[in-house]
Each structure stands twice: as C-alpha cells, then as structure tokens.
Amino acid sequence: MKIEKPRGTRDLSPEEMGKRRFVEGEIVRTFESYNYRPIQVPTFEHAELFSLKSGEEIRQHMYVFRDKSDRELCLRPEATASVCRMFVENFQNTQMPLKFYYMGPMFRYERPQKGRYREFWQAGVELIGPSGARSDAEVISMASKCLENIGLKFELEVGHLGILRGLMRDLGIGAGKQDELINAMDKGETERLENLVEHEVLLDIIGLNGQKDAVERAKTILNSYPSALSALEELSQILSLLDENATSYVVNMGVARGLEYYTGMVFEIMVNGLGAQSQICGGGRYDLLIELFGGKTTPAVGFAFGFDRVVDAFDEQGIKAPEAAVDFVVAPVSDEIRKDADRIASELRKQGASVDIDLMDRKLGKIMEYAANVNALQVVIVGPKELAKSEVTLRDMKTGGQENVKIANLKFKIEKRNGK
Ligand code: HAM
C-alpha cells in the first residue's frame, strides 16, 4: 500500500535542510546579537487561545480537534498568542523587557500552493514590556538586519493601525465594523472595502504611501481627527529612529495585517518573484493581548518570518548557502583492515572532525567517487603497507595531492585546517 504525505506538507532533503540551516543560523545569530533568547511553546493549545483574538482569517484556517478527554485543541496557527499565554503563566513577575525568539512549525488549513503550506515554519520574536517608539524601531530594524545578513533584497512597509482605528473611532465606526474593514484591507478586497466605507477620508488614508513625506500628507488629511493624529505622531517617531539607524522602509498606511490583535505600528516585508506569496514577514504592536489572556496590561511588539518563504526568496535571488562538506572519508583498501579504519575514524571524530567511512564494501575507486559526491575535503586511504609503518595515505580532494602521514599526526592536520 502506497501512502502519500498529507496535502500541504513537505519532505525536506538534506540539500534543502542545508540551505534552511544556513538561513536559520543567520536569523538566530541576528536575534541573539540583540540579546533575544530562545523559547519553545507547545505545538497544540486550547483552541480558545486562538479563536479569542486572532481574527477571522486565522479562525477559518485552524486545525481543530478533540482529544480523548473531549478537550477542544488546535494545532498552533501562529505563536504570538502562545507566547502571551506563557508570559501570563510564568513571567509576569520577571524584570522587563523580556526578549524572546522562537522557530518552529505552524499549521493553517489553507489551499496549498508554492510558498503556502499547511505546515510551515516561522522564526519570530516577541518583545514584552516596553511601549515606546524605540522598541518598535528595534524590532523593525532587527527584522531588516536578519535579511541583510542573509543577503536578500526586500522592501519593508510600515503602517500604524492606531491611525486607522483612531480615525474610525473619531468617525464613530464601531469595533465590529472596524475589524471587518481591516480584514478587507488585509485581503486587498478593494471593492468590498469601498462598499463598506462611507467616509472618503478613510480611503484617502488607506491609499497613502511613500517615504517620510507621507506622514506630512497624512497630517493634513487627519487634522480634525485627534486620536488618529496622536498615533501618527508615534509613527513619525518610529520612522525617525529607523532613519537614524539606516533601516530603509516605505510608509504604507494600508498595511492592515490579517490578525486582529494589533493595536499600533504594523509592518510587512515583501520580496519580488514569489507572486502572491511575496510577504515573507509580518509583525506589529499588540498592547492588549496579554490582558485578554488574564495578565496585567503589558505592552508588546513582535514579528514572524515566514521561514519557508525566506528560503524561497533566497533561491529566487540566486544566493547560495555554503556547501555541505565532510572533513574525512575513510577508505579501507581491503576487508582485513576495516577494524583499523574504524579505529582511525573514531579517533578523528573524537578530535572534532566529521568523518564518513565506507559502509558498502566498495573498492577504492568507488569510494573515491562517493567521497567526491559527499564533498569530502580529504580521504584517508588505509592500506596494509602503510599501516605496517603506522601510516595512512591522505588525499586532498581539492588539489588531488597525496601524501603519507603518521596516524599520530592526523590530529595536526585537523588543527591546521581549522586555523588554530
Ligand atoms: P502572519 O502574518 O500571520 O503573522 O504570519 C507571519 C508570516 O508567516 C507571513 O508573513 C508569511 O510569510 C508566513 N506564512 C503565513 N501563512 C503561511 C503559509 N500557509 N505558508 C507559508 N508561510 C506562511 C503572525 O503569525 C504573527 N504571529 C506575527 C507576529 C509576531 N506579530 C507579532 N508578533
């Protein structure tokens, strides 16, 4: 019986994993350079955690199931709600700010296509405690730095839901309709949006984009809407900080985000060439979510990379990860000396080298082909004549050069290669 993998899931080959490891390494290194620390939250939670405030978009796509005790559970569609729950359960009395990062699979029952999967990975951060523009700016520039460090070209769009919600409040639009409008904006459903909006000023603001000058234009449009204006001032401060640390951005007042918990600054990062899946990162400020889960009012801001899309963009832009290589392939020339070959392999591993050894009883020529295939840096040829002198033949796979070396001196070779 042939069983196939479930729709929307993937098997990842060592080549793909090599690339993913490299990209993950750069992202994690950047997170840690800002002193963010790793955390892990469960892959499934009570469904309620996400249905409360994640928004229609997420609710429609949740994997919900009942366990044997009839609890309603859900495979996590994202991690921000889990991190807030974890904060309320464990960290309320810890000194702020808390700087967390995570990397792991998320699950959404969406229509699969390239860049859109039912099981996909996110690498994200949550900064809990501070509320000022500085913390928004830190999070945005960190996202940007991660991608710069990988070598990606991208565009970062910043908006502010406080401006939109403030304006809607000033216009007397209720919370339910506000969510509906923001949902239509996020999905880019222009017609639905125009049908919902009765106020020209709202469409003017949503359509506003540009550099920092967009803030000046927004100021003119919003001059009689006080709540919107104060949020605009906050956005302006965030942009000044981004200018100071040379983070490039465009202002897009139409950035709405599919999740309902955002209260302030929101941002998205886009890349060319991935079609409808061009959004590789999304985030923003969510100052009321922790309170919703029973915690003290605690401001927070964060983002998540769609990790698979970052890797797709990496391919699309022709960036290459360093090739996977193995330090040594050990090649016994005959069966009788396998034991000695094994001993040499374990000795090299003990010294920290990565070592592969023939497991297919191949002849030397075939082992050489295999070694080239797995990108071996050196092959240790173990033959009876050399062994008798406590030596092996070391072949450098790059230059093709060979030399006989004392087994005791193999250690020296590793140290030399690592530049120690
Ligand atoms: P999100 O925009 O829903 O935000 O997801 C973040 C990123 O995950 C998206 O920008 C996209 O690249 C990727 N993504 C979403 N769905 C899929 C899918 N089906 N297949 C592949 N990639 C996908 C959040 O999840 C928030 N928790 C981000 C956040 C953290 N906000 C504050 N803190």
Boltz pocket constraint, residues with backbone or C-beta under 6 A from the ligand:
constraints:
  - pocket:
      binder: B
      contacts: [[A, 77], [A, 78], [A, 79], [A, 80], [A, 108], [A, 110], [A, 115], [A, 116], [A, 117], [A, 118], [A, 119], [A, 120], [A, 121], [A, 122], [A, 124], [A, 125], [A, 126], [A, 258], [A, 259], [A, 279], [A, 280], [A, 281], [A, 282], [A, 283], [A, 284], [A, 301], [A, 302], [A, 303], [A, 304], [A, 305], [A, 306], [A, 307], [A, 308], [A, 309]]
      max_distance: 6.0
